[in-house]
Amino acid sequence: MDALVAAARALVAAGRAPTVDQAAEAAGVARSTAYRYFPGQRELLAAAHPETARASMLPDAPPLDAAERLNAVVVEFTRMILETEAQQRTMLRLSLESTDGPDRSLPLRQGRAIGWLTEALMPLQGELSDEQIHKLVLAIRSAIGIEALVWLTDVGGLDREEAIESMRWTAAALLAKAQTEGLWR
């Protein structure tokens, strides 16, 4: 299975959306074996997405302060995005392409970052309602990730370091605004 996932990741990094057959061939694995692990392309692409194995973006001994926790998650999340940028860009492109049928459940659309950001902001419970925390998480997520990196670098002209700093600053600013002035209704 590891060889199939590695082959699929390499193909995705090259800008392709590999089928199970293509990943099996690249990995040197029998097609029948590959289909036992991945019944279809969707399952293969989900396994090949760089962040699928991450349950948390917080360090082992996370800080108690919400701002420090958020910064730690944003730093780790953006580091992972830079390390896997080619795969991230391919998955973003694939997620934007129309597909036949109602099921468009590519990994990018599964919202893993929402859970990581919610976990980072757990110290705000009691200060903000669950609904307010969720709105804050969505606002922060809209400003970080591969989508923001693509916009900041390709459209905005920032280098990657400047783009990451912009994402960190924006996340911190949104948190500070929510803590001092509250959230929109």
C-alpha positions, -999 to +999 in steps of 0.1 A: +000+000+000+028+024+008+043+020-026+010+027-043+005+059-022+041+070-029+036+064-067+003+083-066+019+112-048+047+113-073+022+113-102+001+140-085+033+161-080+038+158-117+004+174-123-015+142-131-046+126-115-036+090-116-059+061-119-054+030-097-040+013-128-015+041-134-004+041-098-001+003-098+021+004-129+043+032-115+047+013-082+054-020-098+024-036-081-001-059-096-034-043-106-054-068-086-034-060-055-038-022-060-076-026-063-077-045-030-064-014-013-081+013-035-113+003-052-113+036-072-094+067-081-112+088-054-099+065-026-064+065-041-063+103-044-076+107-008-047+085+004-022+103-017-031+137-004-002+150+017-022+158+049-044+128+052-025+112+081-024+143+103-048+143+132-034+176+146-011+204+137-004+213+173+030+204+188+032+176+213+031+200+242+008+227+229+007+262+244-023+272+265-029+306+249-052+306+219-030+331+199+001+309+204-018+278+195-032+294+164+003+306+153+017+271+159-010+255+137-006+281+109+032+277+109+029+239+107+001+240+082+019+264+059+052+245+063+034+213+051+018+232+022+052+245+010+068+210+013+040+195-008+032+225-030+032+206-063+008+180-049-013+207-033-016+227-065-026+196-084-052+187-059-065+223-059-068+221-097-085+188-096-110+200-070-119+230-092-125+209-123-161+198-128-167+161-125-196+139-136-220+130-108-227+146-075-197+131-056-168+156-057-151+144-025-115+150-034-094+153-003-091+191-006-128+194-001-128+174+032-120+204+054-092+189+076-079+223+083-112+233+099-106+206+127-070+217+132-079+254+135-109+245+158-085+225+180-061+255+181-089+278+193-102+255+220-091+280+247-117+304+234-145+282+246-164+302+272-152+335+257-169+328+223-198+306+215-193+275+194-209+292+165-186+322+168-155+300+170-167+282+139-172+315+120-137+326+132-122+293+120-138+297+086-125+333+083-090+321+092-091+292+068-101+315+040-068+333+045-045+304+048-038+273+028-029+264-008-056+287-022-042+317-003-006+307-013-015+306-050-032+339-048-005+357-028+023+343-050+008+340-085-015+370-084-001+392-056+035+387-066+048+379-031+076+354-026+067+323-006+082+337+027+062+369+023+031+349+015+035+328+047+041+359+068+009+374+053-011+343+062+003+343+098-004+380+102-040+377+088-048+347+111-035+366+141-053+397+131-086+379+127-082+363+162-073+396+178-103+413+161-127+385+173-113+388+208-116+425+211-145+434+190-164+402+185-176+387+152-200+398+126-236+386+131 
